[in-house]
Amino acid sequence: MASGDGLRPVLAETVAEARAQAEELEDLEGRAIRAAEKRRVAISRMTETRRKMRELGRKISEQEAMLREEPPDAQALAVSAPQSVSSRTSTPTTIAGAPAPPTAPRVG
């Protein structure tokens, strides 16, 4: 029995180390699962952002194409349009046609 008593502390120490390692592995597994979930969410967001950017690019291309198209009556409008507002009046106007506010004299 004397030889069996010498093994008990070694076995107890080995069991304690095994339990500590098992707890550490469980902690690492939990961290790995959380990291994988965060990565999945980030990839999902990036995929959605890419989809939105492609859609925006498509819409911009459509608008650009529409602006580049010249309607058939555009040339007739340009020929029959009256002179520009700036050549008819010396008073600056805003887009809405209202007189522009007076500007302060330049110093300097």
C-alpha positions in Angstrom: 0.0 0.0 0.0 2.9 2.3 0.5 3.6 2.4 -3.3 -0.1 3.2 -4.0 -0.1 6.1 -1.6 2.7 7.8 -3.5 0.6 7.8 -6.7 -2.4 9.5 -5.2 -0.9 13.0 -5.0 0.3 12.6 -8.6 -3.1 11.4 -9.8 -4.9 14.2 -7.9 -2.5 16.8 -9.5 -3.1 15.2 -13.0 -6.9 15.3 -12.5 -6.7 18.9 -11.3 -4.6 19.9 -14.4 -7.0 18.1 -16.7 -10.0 19.9 -15.2 -8.2 23.3 -15.6 -7.4 22.5 -19.2 -11.0 21.4 -19.8 -12.3 24.7 -18.4 -9.7 26.6 -20.5 -10.8 24.8 -23.6 -14.4 25.6 -22.9 -13.5 29.2 -22.5 -11.6 29.2 -25.8 -14.4 27.5 -27.6 -16.8 30.2 -26.4 -14.5 32.9 -27.6 -14.1 31.2 -31.0 -17.9 30.9 -31.3 -18.4 34.6 -30.5 -15.6 35.6 -32.9 -17.1 33.5 -35.7 -20.5 35.2 -35.1 -19.0 38.6 -35.2 -17.2 37.8 -38.4 -20.4 36.4 -39.9 -22.3 39.6 -39.0 -19.5 41.8 -40.5 -19.5 39.8 -43.7 -23.2 40.1 -43.9 -23.0 43.9 -43.5 -20.3 44.1 -46.1 -22.3 42.0 -48.5 -25.3 44.3 -48.0 -23.2 47.4 -48.5 -21.7 46.0 -51.7 -25.3 45.3 -53.0 -26.4 48.8 -52.1 -23.3 50.3 -53.8 -24.0 48.3 -57.0 -27.6 49.4 -57.0 -26.6 53.0 -56.5 -24.1 52.8 -59.3 -26.8 51.3 -61.5 -29.2 54.2 -60.7 -26.5 56.8 -61.3 -25.7 55.2 -64.7 -29.4 55.3 -65.6 -29.7 59.0 -64.6 -26.5 59.8 -66.5 -27.8 58.1 -69.6 -31.1 60.0 -69.3 -29.2 63.3 -69.0 -27.1 62.4 -72.0 -30.2 61.7 -74.1 -31.4 64.8 -76.0 -35.1 64.8 -76.4 -36.2 65.4 -80.0 -37.7 68.8 -79.2 -34.7 70.0 -77.2 -33.0 71.6 -80.2 -36.3 73.4 -81.1 -36.5 74.7 -77.6 -32.9 76.0 -77.7 -33.6 77.8 -81.0 -36.8 79.4 -79.9 -35.8 80.2 -76.3 -35.7 83.9 -75.4 -32.4 85.5 -74.4 -31.0 84.6 -71.1 -32.1 86.5 -68.0 -28.6 87.9 -67.4 -28.6 89.6 -70.8 -32.0 91.2 -70.3 -31.4 92.8 -66.9 -28.4 94.2 -65.1 -29.9 93.2 -61.7 -28.6 89.8 -60.5 -31.4 87.3 -59.8 -31.7 84.1 -57.8 -32.9 80.9 -59.3 -36.5 81.7 -58.3 -36.3 85.0 -60.2 -36.3 87.2 -57.1 -33.7 89.9 -56.9 -30.4 88.8 -55.3 -29.5 90.4 -52.0 -27.0 93.3 -52.3 -23.4 92.2 -51.9 -21.0 93.9 -49.4 -18.2 96.0 -50.9 -14.8 94.2 -50.9 -12.3 95.4 -48.4 -8.8 95.2 -49.3 
